[in-house]
């Protein structure tokens, strides 16, 4: 009763003392154990909110000694580790929760947030490789547009713009109107254009520029700007890339564009695009099928 009165007053250290006396006198009493666990938990949460993270961690750990399988205690402990920037211990604690409850949504979300926190921590210190490792550790099904944009940005910071393309493409697939991804693609295109104009390793630059323009075509299709997509596609083909993989990519994008014109009932534009695709792959079955459908 004394412990409960101190608990109600918010004097948690005194409540802990009284509940410990009761528990030591009768360790087999489940209510006594539950009282002590509850006050450890509450006091830990109060300390954590006061940014006294290490003290909070001590309270949560004391409670877990009494009940090692208490999921909410583990969650509180993991969050305290996170706010204390003890990321390794936080990750270990979240993994422990998933051992106890394989599908625990809070633990799964906690691990994702942990990767984001760690990634941002490395990003702020300009440790781009370490930051990239954290963001790419986030499972693809739970990545949002912001995470894909961050991955793309990190590749740009590492001066690997082509590796940034898939991330920006995915961001634009999720949200074709996303300004960040679109502007980054345009920036990469502009940089490669400048290199091409300077005659810098022209074949490699042409191949890379064709890939970037291909990404922009896909983006413009998603933004319902099909005529702009057609013009961008033509500009990608005009680079005459010599890489066979890039040619296949451009053919597939051209087929997609032609099908979009077919869907919109713009046969003139579709028939204009089809010969461009045939220049790259005269025997393509999908193109032949499109021609048969329009005959």
N, C-alpha and C positions, 0 to 999 in steps of 0.2 A: 504493500500500500504506500509506503514511503517512496519507493521507486516510482510508482505511478504518479504521485503528487509532484515530485521533482520533474518528471517527464512533461506533465501538463504545464508546469511553469516555464519549461524550456531550459531548465538547468540540467543539461544532459550529463555532464561529468558526475554530478551527485546521483542522478538516476542510475547511471552505470554502477556506481559504488554499491548502492542499495540492492540493485538487481543481482550483482555478483555475489553479495552476501547470501541472498536467497538461493541463488543457483548452487553455490558451494555447499549450502546446507542440504539441498535436495536436488542433486544433478539429474535425477531421473524424472523430474516433473516437467512435462512438455510445455506447460504454460509458462513456467519460470524460464525455460530455455528460450521460448518465443519472445518473452518480454526483453530479455537481454539482447537477442538478435535485433529486435525492432529498434531499441535505443541506440545500439551501435550504428545501425543503418541510418537512422534519422540524424544522429550527430555527425556522421560522415558526410551526409548530404549538405548539412548546414556549413560545415567546414569547407567543403568543396565550393559552395557558393560564395564563400568569403575568400576564395583563392588560397586557402591554406591546404593545398592539395596533398602534401605529404602526410599531414595529420589526418586528412580524410581517408587516405589510403590505409593508414594504420587501423582506423576504425572498421573499415570494410573487411580487412584481412582478419581482424579479431572475430568478426561475426561469421566469416566463412570457416573458421576453425570449428565453430559450433555446428554449422550446417554447410558442408562443402558443395552440396548440389543446389544451392539457392541461386536460381537464375538471375533474379533481379539484383542480388548483391554482386554477382559477377559483372552485370551490366554497369552498375554504379562504379565498381572498381575500374573497369575498362575505360569509362568516361573520365574518371579522375586521372588515370594514367595519361589519357590523351591531352587533357587540359594542362597537365604538368609537362607536356612534350616528351613523355617517356613512351615513345612510339612502339618500341620493341615489346615492352611489357603489356601495352594495350593490345597489340596484335596477338600475343600469346593468350591473353585473357579472352579475347573474342573467339579464338580457336577452341579454347576450353569450353565455352558456352555451346559451340556447335557440336562438340563431342557429347554434351549433355542433351542437346536439342538440335538435331541435324538441320531442321528447317527454320530455326529461329530468325524471324525477319529483322529484329533489332540488331542482332549480331552481324547478319549479312550486310545490313546498311552501315553498321559501325565500321566494318572492314573497308567498305568503299570510302566512307568519310575519312578514315584513317589514311588511306592512300592519297586522297585529295589534300589532306593537311600536310602530310609528309612531302608530297609533290610541291605544294606551294612553298613550303619551308625551304626546299632545295632551290626552287625557282627564284625566290627572293635573294638567295645567296649566289645566284648565277651558276649553280651546279646543274647544268642542263641535262647531262647524261643521267644523273641520279634522279632528277625530277621526272624525266621521260620514263624511266623504269617504273616509277610509282604509278604514273597515269596509265601506262600500258598494262599494268597488273590488274586494272579494273576490268572485270568481265565485260565483253562487248554488249551483251543484252541490257546491261544497266548503265552504259555510258550515255550521257546526254550530249546535246550539241556543243555545250560549253567545254566538255571534256575533250571532244574531238578537235575543237578549235585550239585548245591548249596543247594537245599532242602535235598538231600541225605547226603551231607557233614554236614549240621547242625544237622541232626539226629545222625550222628556219634559223633559229638561234645557233644551231649546230652547223649551219651552212649546208644543209642537205634538203634543198627545196623539193626535189622530186619525191623524197620520202614523205614530205608533208602533203602531197597531193591526195592520197587515199583518205587521209583524215578530213581534209577540207571537202572532198567529194561526199563523204558520208554525212558530214554536217549539213551539206546542202541537199542531200537526199532526204534527210530528216526534216529540214526546213529550207526550202528553196529560196526563201526571202532573207535568209541570214546574211546580214551585211558584213560581218567579220570574215567569214569564210570567202565570200564573193570578192571582197576587197583584197584579201590576201592572194587569191588566185590571179587577180588583175595585176597585183604588184609583182608576182613572180613572172607573169607574162611580160611585163614592162622591162624587168631586169634582163630577161633573155633576149628581148628585142634589141636592147642596147648592145648586148654582147655580139649579136648577129651583125648589127650595123658596123661594129668595129672589126668584123672579120675574125673574131676570136673562136678558134676551133669550130669552124662553121658546121661540120656534119653533126658533131655531138650536140651543138646548140640547136640545130634544126630539129633533131630528134626530140630533144627535151621540150622545145617550144611547141612541137606538134602534140606532145602529151598534155601540156598545160592547156592548150587550146581545145583539145578533146574534152578535158574536164570542164572547161567553160561551156562547151556545147551542151553537155549533160545538164549543167546548171541552168542554162537558158531554157532548155526544154522544160525543166521543172518549174521555171518561173513563167511558163506559158508565153515565152518570147521566141516563137518558132522561126520567124523570119531572121531575127538576129542570130539564132542558133545556126540557121542555114549559112549565113554569111561567115560566121566563125568557123564552121566546118570546112567551107571552101578555103578559108585562109590557112587552116591546118593542113589540108591536102596540098596546097600550093608550095608548102615547104618541102615536099617530096622526100619524106623521111625514108632512110634506107634500112631501118631496123624492122625485121619481119614481125616481131611481136607488136611493135607500134602500129604496123600496117593492119594487123588483125584487129587491134583495138579500134582503130579508125573505121574499119569496115563494120564492126559491130555497132558502133555509134551511128554510122550512116544508116544502117538498117533500122535502128531505133527511130532515127529522125524521119525516115521515109514512112514508117508505120504511123508515126504521129500525124504526118500530113494526110495519110490515108484516113485516119480516124477523124480528122477535122474536115474531111471531104475537100481537100485542096489538091486535086490531082495534078495540076500544073506544077506545083512545087515538088510533089513526090516524083514526078517524071523527070524533073530537073536534077534531083539528087541521085536517082538510080544510076545514071551513066557515070557519075563521079565514083560511086561504089564499085562499079564494074571495072573502072580503070585500075583499081587496086586488086580486085578478085573477080575476073571475068566469069568464072564457073560457080560462083556462090549460089547455092540452092535457094537460100532465103530470098535473094534478089530475083531469081527466076520466078519464084512463086508470086512475088509482088507484081511482076510484069504480067504474069498469067491472069492475076486477079483484076488487072486494069484493062486487059484486052477485050 
